[in-house]
Amino acid sequence: MSKFINIAIIAHVDHGKTTLVDALLKQTNTFRENEEVGTTIMDSNDQEKERGITIYAKNTAVNYKDYKINIVDTPGHADFGSEVERVLRMVDSVCLVVDAYEGPMPQTKFVLKKALELGLKPLVVINKIDKPTAQPDAVIDMLFDLFVQLGATDEQLDITDGRIVYTIARDGIAIKNLSDEKKDITPLFDTIVEKVGAAPNDIEKPLKMQIANLAYDNYVGRMGIGRVYEGQVKVGQTVTVIANDGTRRTGKISKVFTSLGLKKIEVDAGVAGDIITIAGIPDIYVGETVCADPEATAMPAITVDEPTLTMEFMVNDSPFAGKEGKFVTSRQIRDRLEKETEMNVGLKIDFEGSDGNSYKVSGRGELHLSVLVETMRREGFELQVGAPQVIFHMVDGKKQEPIETVVMWVPETASGTIFEMLGKRKGICKNMNTVNGVTNMEFEVPTRGLLGFRSRFVIETKGEGIIYSSFDHYEEYKGAIDKRDVGSMISGFPGTAMAFSLFNLQDRGPILIEPGTEVYEGMIIGEHLKGSDLVVNPTKNKQLTNMRASGTDEAIRLVPIRKMTLEDCLDYIGDDEYVEVTPSSLRLRKKWLTENERKKYGSAKNG
């Protein structure tokens, strides 16, 4: 009987979790010799590869000595915190990966807090020790302070008791002491075996397992992924499923899978201590307890933090509706959103309050919501979405709003401007220091203040700034905040945008469309720097005559446009604007397309 160790790898985004999993997989000969293996192997989703981040928690497993080590790779973004919260229930310990230069970051604090609350004793992995600026000793001091701040127990605090490993994950190297010889990743495996130890696996008791994640297969349907705490689960076994509301139903297991490397291996039975996937219960859900004894008590519920942002998903009703998408009706959009809630536990959708054409979708942040929109877009959906809105809470009759911790690195020359911008957005500076011309700033800012801030941040720091933020807590409402200080340039006519018109308009503000783009009345074609909305005609071409005079034919030189991503568009739009999303285009538009409608409904600010 194999012994099992279950461990999750947690960290701030970009500190090297997925690269570390690569090293663990490669050095245990999990792949055939002739098998082509890339990097960040666990990031299998298209968007994960493109964005270079982990979005979905995934589990793999390796054999080391006489242990089977189940490894769960988790996202580092707080927007996908619901993925982290669920999988931490399946594991015996966590590897906290921290950059040897940057030290603990907002998301490090977020994921570590979740692990400590569950009583886990983290192993600390100081990664990227080969950086010229690496300061591992200072980082360990910062981590110790963070553990204390998060209320760690004495046992959890004792990280110097052989629970620290130094790594260069990219090269597959781990060492216990900075003076050790750099050979391979074995010291990390040995630390995991020594400090975590085998999971309890009493297979004589009746079956008890809890579902922590979901998967879908076209042949077997919906599958539940979870850890078997006691007993074993066999193919063909009849089980009792205890729902999150306490109701009980029976089901029959049709298939059991276990992991090795990137493969799912079909087995006859899953045993206590292992993380397995079961099929056969079509309505299985996260947090439910699967057990053999109909009278068994349920496992403690898995709690997921509440969403902080909400966004309206609507049927596209622009003049170009239905031209580019495959799925365009409200029924198709509703079905797709219902399917998403089955897998995406951090998402909440209000179907009851819907008028049939629009749905309020709530998530953990702009990135969480934009990943869903981008996924739907790639599947062939056409829809329009409104500006993200903050979700307020009422506590003792007082309005409260979400506050985020923001950490930034900006060129020293831009620090004053950024400080002023965040001051206007009700931000409070918590920490600030400058080293080698780079200023590190830490702020607490209302989530509302960060909407629309990132695009201005990129411009003000000339693309050199780095910004991270994560939800921290709720505080009393901070008062009105202006989302942006620029207006929109709106097309007043349908047709094709002409280079001649755009050349004459670019003095008014940055243009967001290329010449030759088809436009309609009410479509946003650029920013108006004066702060008010401006109705323009981008379709006007130069009047051609056969009279020529020297010096009147000015060369048309257009400033290259800033290609806006979906996040940029969501960041930019105001409350009276929508993003029209189709498989091939992203368009910005006004809610009310004609100038008369905008005046009638009070949203026009024409200057």
PEMO-V799948 format. One record per residue. N is the residue number from 0. RES is the residue in three letters. PSI is psi in radians with two decimals (999 if undefined). Layout:
n=(N;N)
res=(RES;RES)
psi=(PSI;PSI)
This chain:
n=(0;1;2;3;4;5;6;7;8;9;10;11;12;13;14;15;16;17;18;19;20;21;22;23;24;25;26;27;28;29;30;31;32;33;34;35;36;37;38;39;40;41;42;43;44;45;46;47;48;49;50;51;52;53;54;55;56;57;58;59;60;61;62;63;64;65;66;67;68;69;70;71;72;73;74;75;76;77;78;79;80;81;82;83;84;85;86;87;88;89;90;91;92;93;94;95;96;97;98;99;100;101;102;103;104;105;106;107;108;109;110;111;112;113;114;115;116;117;118;119;120;121;122;123;124;125;126;127;128;129;130;131;132;133;134;135;136;137;138;139;140;141;142;143;144;145;146;147;148;149;150;151;152;153;154;155;156;157;158;159;160;161;162;163;164;165;166;167;168;169;170;171;172;173;174;175;176;177;178;179;180;181;182;183;184;185;186;187;188;189;190;191;192;193;194;195;196;197;198;199;200;201;202;203;204;205;206;207;208;209;210;211;212;213;214;215;216;217;218;219;220;221;222;223;224;225;226;227;228;229;230;231;232;233;234;235;236;237;238;239;240;241;242;243;244;245;246;247;248;249;250;251;252;253;254;255;256;257;258;259;260;261;262;263;264;265;266;267;268;269;270;271;272;273;274;275;276;277;278;279;280;281;282;283;284;285;286;287;288;289;290;291;292;293;294;295;296;297;298;299;300;301;302;303;304;305;306;307;308;309;310;311;312;313;314;315;316;317;318;319;320;321;322;323;324;325;326;327;328;329;330;331;332;333;334;335;336;337;338;339;340;341;342;343;344;345;346;347;348;349;350;351;352;353;354;355;356;357;358;359;360;361;362;363;364;365;366;367;368;369;370;371;372;373;374;375;376;377;378;379;380;381;382;383;384;385;386;387;388;389;390;391;392;393;394;395;396;397;398;399;400;401;402;403;404;405;406;407;408;409;410;411;412;413;414;415;416;417;418;419;420;421;422;423;424;425;426;427;428;429;430;431;432;433;434;435;436;437;438;439;440;441;442;443;444;445;446;447;448;449;450;451;452;453;454;455;456;457;458;459;460;461;462;463;464;465;466;467;468;469;470;471;472;473;474;475;476;477;478;479;480;481;482;483;484;485;486;487;488;489;490;491;492;493;494;495;496;497;498;499;500;501;502;503;504;505;506;507;508;509;510;511;512;513;514;515;516;517;518;519;520;521;522;523;524;525;526;527;528;529;530;531;532;533;534;535;536;537;538;539;540;541;542;543;544;545;546;547;548;549;550;551;552;553;554;555;556;557;558;559;560;561;562;563;564;565;566;567;568;569;570;571;572;573;574;575;576;577;578;579;580;581;582;583;584;585;586;587;588;589;590;591;592;593;594;595;596;597;598;599;600;601;602;603;604;605;606)
res=(MET;SER;LYS;PHE;ILE;ASN;ILE;ALA;ILE;ILE;ALA;HIS;VAL;ASP;HIS;GLY;LYS;THR;THR;LEU;VAL;ASP;ALA;LEU;LEU;LYS;GLN;THR;ASN;THR;PHE;ARG;GLU;ASN;GLU;GLU;VAL;GLY;THR;THR;ILE;MET;ASP;SER;ASN;ASP;GLN;GLU;LYS;GLU;ARG;GLY;ILE;THR;ILE;TYR;ALA;LYS;ASN;THR;ALA;VAL;ASN;TYR;LYS;ASP;TYR;LYS;ILE;ASN;ILE;VAL;ASP;THR;PRO;GLY;HIS;ALA;ASP;PHE;GLY;SER;GLU;VAL;GLU;ARG;VAL;LEU;ARG;MET;VAL;ASP;SER;VAL;CYS;LEU;VAL;VAL;ASP;ALA;TYR;GLU;GLY;PRO;MET;PRO;GLN;THR;LYS;PHE;VAL;LEU;LYS;LYS;ALA;LEU;GLU;LEU;GLY;LEU;LYS;PRO;LEU;VAL;VAL;ILE;ASN;LYS;ILE;ASP;LYS;PRO;THR;ALA;GLN;PRO;ASP;ALA;VAL;ILE;ASP;MET;LEU;PHE;ASP;LEU;PHE;VAL;GLN;LEU;GLY;ALA;THR;ASP;GLU;GLN;LEU;ASP;ILE;THR;ASP;GLY;ARG;ILE;VAL;TYR;THR;ILE;ALA;ARG;ASP;GLY;ILE;ALA;ILE;LYS;ASN;LEU;SER;ASP;GLU;LYS;LYS;ASP;ILE;THR;PRO;LEU;PHE;ASP;THR;ILE;VAL;GLU;LYS;VAL;GLY;ALA;ALA;PRO;ASN;ASP;ILE;GLU;LYS;PRO;LEU;LYS;MET;GLN;ILE;ALA;ASN;LEU;ALA;TYR;ASP;ASN;TYR;VAL;GLY;ARG;MET;GLY;ILE;GLY;ARG;VAL;TYR;GLU;GLY;GLN;VAL;LYS;VAL;GLY;GLN;THR;VAL;THR;VAL;ILE;ALA;ASN;ASP;GLY;THR;ARG;ARG;THR;GLY;LYS;ILE;SER;LYS;VAL;PHE;THR;SER;LEU;GLY;LEU;LYS;LYS;ILE;GLU;VAL;ASP;ALA;GLY;VAL;ALA;GLY;ASP;ILE;ILE;THR;ILE;ALA;GLY;ILE;PRO;ASP;ILE;TYR;VAL;GLY;GLU;THR;VAL;CYS;ALA;ASP;PRO;GLU;ALA;THR;ALA;MET;PRO;ALA;ILE;THR;VAL;ASP;GLU;PRO;THR;LEU;THR;MET;GLU;PHE;MET;VAL;ASN;ASP;SER;PRO;PHE;ALA;GLY;LYS;GLU;GLY;LYS;PHE;VAL;THR;SER;ARG;GLN;ILE;ARG;ASP;ARG;LEU;GLU;LYS;GLU;THR;GLU;MET;ASN;VAL;GLY;LEU;LYS;ILE;ASP;PHE;GLU;GLY;SER;ASP;GLY;ASN;SER;TYR;LYS;VAL;SER;GLY;ARG;GLY;GLU;LEU;HIS;LEU;SER;VAL;LEU;VAL;GLU;THR;MET;ARG;ARG;GLU;GLY;PHE;GLU;LEU;GLN;VAL;GLY;ALA;PRO;GLN;VAL;ILE;PHE;HIS;MET;VAL;ASP;GLY;LYS;LYS;GLN;GLU;PRO;ILE;GLU;THR;VAL;VAL;MET;TRP;VAL;PRO;GLU;THR;ALA;SER;GLY;THR;ILE;PHE;GLU;MET;LEU;GLY;LYS;ARG;LYS;GLY;ILE;CYS;LYS;ASN;MET;ASN;THR;VAL;ASN;GLY;VAL;THR;ASN;MET;GLU;PHE;GLU;VAL;PRO;THR;ARG;GLY;LEU;LEU;GLY;PHE;ARG;SER;ARG;PHE;VAL;ILE;GLU;THR;LYS;GLY;GLU;GLY;ILE;ILE;TYR;SER;SER;PHE;ASP;HIS;TYR;GLU;GLU;TYR;LYS;GLY;ALA;ILE;ASP;LYS;ARG;ASP;VAL;GLY;SER;MET;ILE;SER;GLY;PHE;PRO;GLY;THR;ALA;MET;ALA;PHE;SER;LEU;PHE;ASN;LEU;GLN;ASP;ARG;GLY;PRO;ILE;LEU;ILE;GLU;PRO;GLY;THR;GLU;VAL;TYR;GLU;GLY;MET;ILE;ILE;GLY;GLU;HIS;LEU;LYS;GLY;SER;ASP;LEU;VAL;VAL;ASN;PRO;THR;LYS;ASN;LYS;GLN;LEU;THR;ASN;MET;ARG;ALA;SER;GLY;THR;ASP;GLU;ALA;ILE;ARG;LEU;VAL;PRO;ILE;ARG;LYS;MET;THR;LEU;GLU;ASP;CYS;LEU;ASP;TYR;ILE;GLY;ASP;ASP;GLU;TYR;VAL;GLU;VAL;THR;PRO;SER;SER;LEU;ARG;LEU;ARG;LYS;LYS;TRP;LEU;THR;GLU;ASN;GLU;ARG;LYS;LYS;TYR;GLY;SER;ALA;LYS;ASN;GLY)
psi=(2.20;2.62;2.47;2.48;2.26;2.15;2.46;2.56;2.04;2.60;2.98;2.71;2.37;0.20;-0.03;0.43;-0.96;-0.60;-0.61;-0.71;-0.70;-0.87;-0.73;-0.69;-0.77;-0.65;-0.06;0.29;0.74;-0.43;2.67;2.76;-0.60;0.13;2.29;2.15;2.26;-2.66;2.95;0.99;-0.61;-0.36;1.43;-0.35;2.50;-0.80;-0.57;-0.71;-0.75;-0.75;-0.31;0.47;2.82;2.27;-0.69;2.38;2.35;2.57;2.59;3.13;2.60;2.69;2.26;2.09;-2.24;0.51;2.57;2.06;1.98;2.18;2.25;2.10;2.23;2.76;2.67;-0.24;2.35;-0.43;-0.50;0.53;-0.52;-0.52;-0.73;-0.81;-0.66;-0.84;-0.40;-0.37;-0.33;-0.23;2.86;-0.39;3.05;2.60;1.96;1.91;2.24;2.39;2.33;-0.19;-0.85;-0.56;-2.87;2.40;3.09;-0.76;-0.46;-0.78;-0.75;-0.91;-0.61;-0.69;-0.77;-0.73;-0.75;-0.65;-0.53;0.05;0.24;2.58;1.80;2.57;2.45;2.17;1.94;1.85;2.84;0.73;-0.13;-0.06;2.42;-0.50;0.14;2.43;1.14;-0.68;-0.74;-0.64;-0.68;-0.70;-0.75;-0.72;-0.74;-0.76;-0.70;-0.75;-0.80;-0.80;-0.60;0.10;0.64;2.61;2.94;-0.70;-0.79;-0.55;-0.39;1.06;-0.32;-0.11;1.03;0.21;0.20;2.28;2.42;2.34;2.74;1.51;-0.66;-0.62;0.02;0.73;2.37;2.48;2.65;-0.59;2.58;-0.37;-0.10;2.78;2.41;1.85;-1.17;-2.88;-0.02;-0.75;-0.54;-0.76;-0.79;-0.67;-0.72;-0.82;-0.77;-0.79;-0.43;-0.85;2.93;2.54;2.56;2.30;1.27;1.81;-0.02;-0.45;2.87;2.67;2.40;2.10;2.74;2.38;2.19;-0.25;2.85;2.65;2.88;2.40;2.38;-0.42;-0.76;-0.07;-2.58;2.40;2.59;2.36;2.30;3.09;2.40;2.04;-0.67;2.63;-2.73;2.69;2.24;2.65;2.33;-0.10;2.43;2.27;2.82;2.31;2.11;2.00;2.95;-0.41;0.10;-0.19;2.66;2.50;2.84;2.71;2.94;2.27;2.15;-0.53;2.61;2.29;2.57;2.89;2.59;2.05;-2.30;0.05;2.58;2.19;2.19;2.27;2.93;-0.50;2.56;2.39;2.84;2.42;-0.36;2.74;2.11;2.98;2.27;2.57;2.80;-0.25;1.71;-0.43;0.49;2.55;2.77;2.36;-0.26;2.58;2.27;2.14;2.82;-0.55;2.03;-0.37;0.04;2.67;2.59;2.68;2.74;2.46;2.61;2.06;2.47;2.33;2.60;2.64;2.70;-0.28;2.59;2.62;2.54;2.21;2.17;2.79;2.41;2.13;0.43;2.92;-0.34;0.23;2.42;-0.02;-0.48;-0.28;2.79;-0.64;1.98;-0.20;2.81;-0.56;-0.77;-0.69;-0.74;-0.80;-0.71;-0.69;-0.66;-0.71;-0.65;-0.67;-0.40;-0.62;-0.61;1.56;-0.47;-0.06;2.45;2.36;2.27;1.66;-0.49;-0.79;0.21;2.61;0.14;-0.43;-0.28;2.58;2.36;2.03;2.17;2.39;-3.00;-0.16;3.05;-0.71;-0.73;-0.80;-0.66;-0.52;-0.69;-0.81;-0.76;-0.68;-0.80;-0.71;-0.76;-0.42;-0.08;0.21;2.59;2.21;3.05;2.56;2.57;3.09;2.47;2.41;2.50;2.51;2.07;2.68;2.59;2.08;2.10;0.71;0.06;2.47;2.25;2.62;2.74;2.44;2.40;2.60;2.22;2.23;2.29;2.58;2.10;2.66;2.47;-0.60;-0.45;-0.09;-0.66;-0.77;-0.79;-0.73;-0.80;-0.74;-0.76;-0.50;-0.73;-0.44;0.41;0.45;2.55;2.18;2.24;-0.47;2.55;2.22;2.65;2.28;2.22;0.75;0.06;2.21;2.22;2.15;2.44;2.18;2.72;2.09;2.41;2.49;-0.63;-0.66;-0.36;-0.25;2.12;-0.02;-0.63;-0.71;-0.69;-0.61;-0.78;-0.75;-0.84;-0.52;0.15;0.64;0.02;-0.19;2.64;2.33;2.36;2.50;2.66;2.58;2.38;-0.97;3.06;2.48;2.94;2.54;2.33;0.02;3.14;2.46;2.27;2.16;-0.72;2.71;0.28;2.72;-3.09;2.56;2.06;2.35;2.26;-0.01;2.59;2.78;-2.73;2.28;2.30;2.50;-0.64;-0.82;-0.80;-0.61;-0.72;-0.40;-0.33;-0.26;-0.42;-0.35;2.96;2.36;2.45;-0.02;2.73;2.72;2.52;-0.10;2.35;2.28;2.83;2.88;2.27;-0.09;2.45;2.19;-0.14;3.13;2.53;1.96;-0.26;-0.14;-0.25;2.78;2.54;2.17;2.20;2.99;1.72;0.00;-0.02;2.29;2.94;2.39;2.13;2.23;2.90;0.23;2.34;2.38;2.46;2.42;-0.18;-0.37;1.59;2.42;2.39;1.94;1.94;2.39;2.30;2.39;2.74;1.98;2.01;2.27;3.05;-0.73;-0.71;-0.75;-0.78;-0.61;-0.61;-0.76;2.57;-3.10;-0.39;0.46;2.72;2.75;2.17;2.07;2.11;2.90;-0.47;-0.18;2.71;2.11;2.52;2.45;2.83;2.63;-0.82;2.09;-0.64;2.72;-0.64;-0.74;-0.73;-0.68;-0.71;-0.73;0.15;0.36;0.03;2.41;0.72;2.28;999)
